[in-house]
Amino acid sequence: MELLKDHLQTVKQKFPHQSDRIEELYRLNEDFRTLCADYLLCIRELQKFHNEADEKKTSEEEYKNVQSELENELFQFIFPV
């Protein structure tokens, strides 16, 4: 039952003024139910991709900071004061 709620909620968020039609189609049409399931899966995968991209961006920024710090230390060794 939770999956049904997730499917309907996700599609209704995309088409908020068509709530009754969405519920009717979901109840009566197996192809529409499958389409809703595919849509929900797609949305969830995109969210995972977005989250992973954010994590990678954070890691990239952290490594750039470390690179800069290491380059500064290398510079100090190579060009002592």
Contacts in CASP RR format, 6 or more apart in sequence:
PFRMAT RR
TARGET T0000
AUTHOR 0000-0000-0000
METHOD contacts of the structure
MODEL  1
MELLKDHLQTVKQKFPHQSDRIEELYRLNEDFRTLCADYLLCIRELQKFH
NEADEKKTSEEEYKNVQSELENELFQFIFPV
3 37 0 8 1.000
4 26 0 8 1.000
6 40 0 8 1.000
7 26 0 8 1.000
7 33 0 8 1.000
7 36 0 8 1.000
7 37 0 8 1.000
7 39 0 8 1.000
7 40 0 8 1.000
8 22 0 8 1.000
8 23 0 8 1.000
8 26 0 8 1.000
8 36 0 8 1.000
10 36 0 8 1.000
10 39 0 8 1.000
10 40 0 8 1.000
10 43 0 8 1.000
11 22 0 8 1.000
11 26 0 8 1.000
11 36 0 8 1.000
11 39 0 8 1.000
11 40 0 8 1.000
12 18 0 8 1.000
12 19 0 8 1.000
12 22 0 8 1.000
14 39 0 8 1.000
15 22 0 8 1.000
25 32 0 8 1.000
26 32 0 8 1.000
26 33 0 8 1.000
26 36 0 8 1.000
END
